[in-house]
Amino acid sequence: MTETVTRPFGPLDFQLVLLRRMADHQPALVEDARQELGASIADMREANKRWQAMLRSARSRGALSRYRSVLGPPEAVVRRRIGDLDCEAQLWPVPLWPDLRFEVLAGPGGAVWNEWLVRAPGIPGPELHREEDLRPWSCTVDEVARAYAPARPMEGSAPTRWQLSITLPGGGTRVAEFTWGLLQRLLP
């Protein structure tokens, strides 16, 4: 990857942004993924710096427009009903995780409600029956919430982080921590 900042910010850069936040909890997995992308640590830092500048720019476009400009047209647009509100899920492929999609959930008027990684439509998720099945990067928030229902959502430590309090089969409560919707670790 080149370090030229004049090139458009694209899908490779976006994957580096996802990895940058995940590096706090899974540095070895991030290192392997970064190398798979052919990117340096400096490339990852630069991508994150550019992403943050886009978010904070006075001329910043709306979140949905930003994702479309960075990732291109979505692979799929799915209408959903949540409670009594209609919304739209836009899905983009993420080469690092071919079985996942980056989902942006937008409400009426295009306001972005959520942005995270989800399982690609038609791709079966992992079998989640035991604590050992909850391996880093193996499952999404939705998959863990369904497998260990009733899961209790908790506030994450950063805007792109989520936590679920879950009860394991046979008892015992753990907190599953996610970054961009992908499981990072289990906390006591």
Buried (B, 14 or more C-beta within 10 A) or exposed (E): BEEEEEEEBEBBBBBBBBBBBBBBBBEEBBEEBBEEBEBBEEBBEBBBEBBEEBEEEEEEEEBBEBBBEBBEEBBEEEEEEEEEEEBBBBBBBBEBBEEBBBBBBBBEEEEBBBBBBBBBEEEEBBEBEEBEEBEBBBBBBBBBBEBBEEBEEEEBEEEBBBBBBBBBEEEEEBBBBBBBBBBBBBEE
